[in-house]
């Protein structure tokens, strides 16, 4: 489990949560959606090689207090949402694990593998957001915006990550929905130094040129665009089985895109696809 690279960062989870929340499932004060699927993801962040891995996800609510996963991250909303047709304010903790390059056998590029593996990062912080149901297409569509701020406490990259995101979902019928999202990652200089710089020893081992610009300062590392859709198998998105499909495109930016592990060994264009099934209790 620990070697999985959850680079898609919640793409499949977004699809599952949209399926479980369509058509005012918020009327149920407690519920749970559990899903599993498979995703094709880059072998490391910035890679042009892909691999397939399993995707477990869940989302639920206990007496109007919501919780959900985004990839290897867990969010808990400490503000209950008691008005399914109104404004939903979000505030709470988030805990995430980052497995990027933590297992050499999952890195397909020989040069990047010779740079050595990275430790698993444990990122702890919080998020704040706001959402509105009944915005554009119907009384059940939802538009939300959220910002999460976390810091590695496990001594891996030792830096912070700021992730602003906007998501929109609309049901097409009582049995189908589509959703889209856009997000970005803003990281501290230690993050760039840990994952994107190549020091002299790494250059000798891998054959890649020495590179240090990614660790010179904080900046936007990546922007992400995602699209998801789902179909109920039980005739109602609020209960029973549903299938989903999701895809995303990410663009690595600036000095991070110029790193040899991206510009020479990989690609700044990152594609992800996922399919799966979920069940709402």
N, C-alpha and C positions, 0 to 999 in steps of 0.2 A: 504493500500500500504506500509506503513512504517514498518509493522511487517514482511515483507517478508525477508527471509534469502537467499541472493544471493551468496551462498557459491561456486556455480559453476563458478563464476567470469568470465563470458564471454564465457563459452563453447558454448552455443547456439548462441551467437553473432558472434563467430568465424565462425560457419557454415553459418549464414546468410551473413556475409561479404564476405566469400569465394564464395558463390553462386552469389552474385551481382558483384563480380570483375572478375570472370572467363571470358575468351575470350576477354580480352582487353576492358572491359567496360570503362577503363580510357579514351577512345576516346571521350566519352561524358564528357564535361567540368562540367556539373551539373547533378546530379541524386540523387535519394533517394530510399533506400530499407527499408521497414517497415516489421517487423515480430512479430509473437506471437506464443507461444507454451506452453508446460507443461514440467516440469522437476521434477525428483525424486532426492531429495538431503537429506543429513544428517540433523537432526533437530537442530544441532549446530555443530560448527567446532570441530571434534573429537568424534561425536556421532556415535553409532551403530544402532540408530533408524532413520527411513527415513520418509519423508513426500513429498507430491506432491504439487507444486505451479505453478502459471502462470508465463510466461516468456515473457515480452515485450522487444523488441530490435529494434535498427535502425542504419543505416549507410548511409552516403551520401557524396556529394561533391558539393561545390558552386564555380564555376569558378576555378576548380582544387585544391581548399582548402578542404581537407577531414576532416570528423568528424565521430565518431562511438562510440557505447557504448560497454562496457565489463561488463556484469552484471549491478551493480548499479554505474558504473563509466562512465564518459563522457570524451573522448579524442578529442582534436582539433589540427590538424596538421597545423602549421603556415607556412610551406614551401610547395608551390604548386608543384604538380607532373605533369609536362607538357610533359614527355616522357614515354609513356606506355610501351616501350620496353627497357628502360634504368634503371638506378639506381635511387631509390627514397629515398631521405633523409627526415627524420621525426624529428620534433622538435615542442613542444607545451605544453600547459597546460593540466592538468587532474584533475578532481574533482570526488570524490567517496564518497559513503555513506556505512557504515558497520553496518549491522543490527544484528550481531551475538548475540544471547541470549538477545535481546532487548524486547522480549515478552515471558512471562513465559508460556503462553498457548501453545506455539510452541515447548517447551522443554518436550520431552516425558519421560526422565529419572527423577525419583522422587528426587534423591539425588542432581543432578545438578540443578533442579528447586529450591530446598531449598537454594541453594547458592545465589539466588536472581538474578534479571535481570541486564543487563548492558545497559548503555546509548548508543544511536546511535552515532557512530563516523562519523565525516565529514573530509575526508582526501583530502588535497589540495596539489598539487605539479606540476611536469612536467615530460616529457618523451623525450627520444631521441632514434632514431632508423635508420635503413637502410634496404632497400629491393631491390631485383633484380628480374625482370620479364624475363623469358626465360633462365632457368638455367640448367635443367636436361632433362626433358622428352619432352618438346615442347617449342614453342615460347610463350606460355601462362602460364606456371607454374610460381610460385612465391615463393621465399625464403626470409624471413625477420627476423630481430633480433631487439629487443627493450628492453630498460630499463626504468622503471617508478619509480620515487621516490616521495612519498607523506608523509604528516604529519597531524595528527589529530589536527584540530583547534577548535573542539567543546568541548574539555575538557573531553572526554571519556577515551580512553587509553592514550592519550597525547603523543604518540610516533610516530615513523616513520616506513614506510614499503617500502622496495626496492624489485621490482619485475622484474627480467630479464626473457625474453621469446624469444623463437625461434619458428617460424611457417613456414610450407611448405604446399602449395596447388598445385594440378595439376588437370586440367580437363581431364575426360575420354572420353568425346565427347562434342558436342555442347550443350548437355542437362544434363550432369552429371559431378560431381567432387568429389574428396576426399581430405581431408586435415588432417594434424596431427600437434601437437604442444607439446612443453615441456616448463615448467616454474618453478619458485621457488619463495618463499617468505622469505626475510630476514627482521627480525623485531628487534626493539629496546627493551631494558629490561623492559620498562614500559608496552609494549604490552604483554609480557609474564606474568608480574605480574598481569595485569588486567584480562586477559582471562584464564590463566592456573594455577596460584597459588591458594592455598586454605589457608586462614588465620585461626587463632584459633576460631574466631566466626563462620566462615563458616564451620569448621570441626564439631563444636558442633551442628549446625543446620542441616547439611546434613548427618553426619556419615562418611564422607570421611576423610582420614588422612590429617593432616597439610602438606602443600607442598609449598616450596619457591624457588626451584632451577630454575624454568622457568624465574623468574624475576631477576636472578643474573647477567645477561649480555645479549648482543645482540647475535643473531645467526640465522641460517637457520631454519625456522619453518616447512616448507613443500615443497615437490617437486610434480609437477603435470604432468601427461601425458594425452593427449587428442586425440581423433579421431573423425572426422566429415565427413559427406557426404551429398550430396543433388542431387535432380532431378528436372529439369524444367518440369512444367506442360503445358507450352505454346510453347515448342519447341526451346527455346533460353534462356540460363541462364542470358543474359544481360537484359531481359525485361520480364514483366509478373510474373506469379505465379511460385513458387518453393516450394518443401517440403524438409525438412532436418531431419536428425537424428544425434545425437552426444552422445558421452560417454567419461568419464574420470576416471582415477584412481589417487588418491593422497596418499602420504605417509607422515604422520606427523613424524617429526624427533627429535632426541636428547631428551633434557630435557622436551620439549613440549609433546612428546609421553609418557614420564614417569609420567606426571601429572595424578592425580587420576581421573580427568574428562575424560581422554582418556584411561589410562591403566586399570582402575577399572570400570568406568561407561560407557565407550565407546570403541572405537577402533582406532588404528593409521592408519588403512586401510580405505580409504574413496572412495566410488563409487558414480558416478553421471550419470544420463541418461536424455536426452531431445529429444523431437520430436516437430515439429512445421511446420508452413507455413509462407512464406514471399512473398511480392510483390515488384517488382522493377519498379519504374516509369521512 
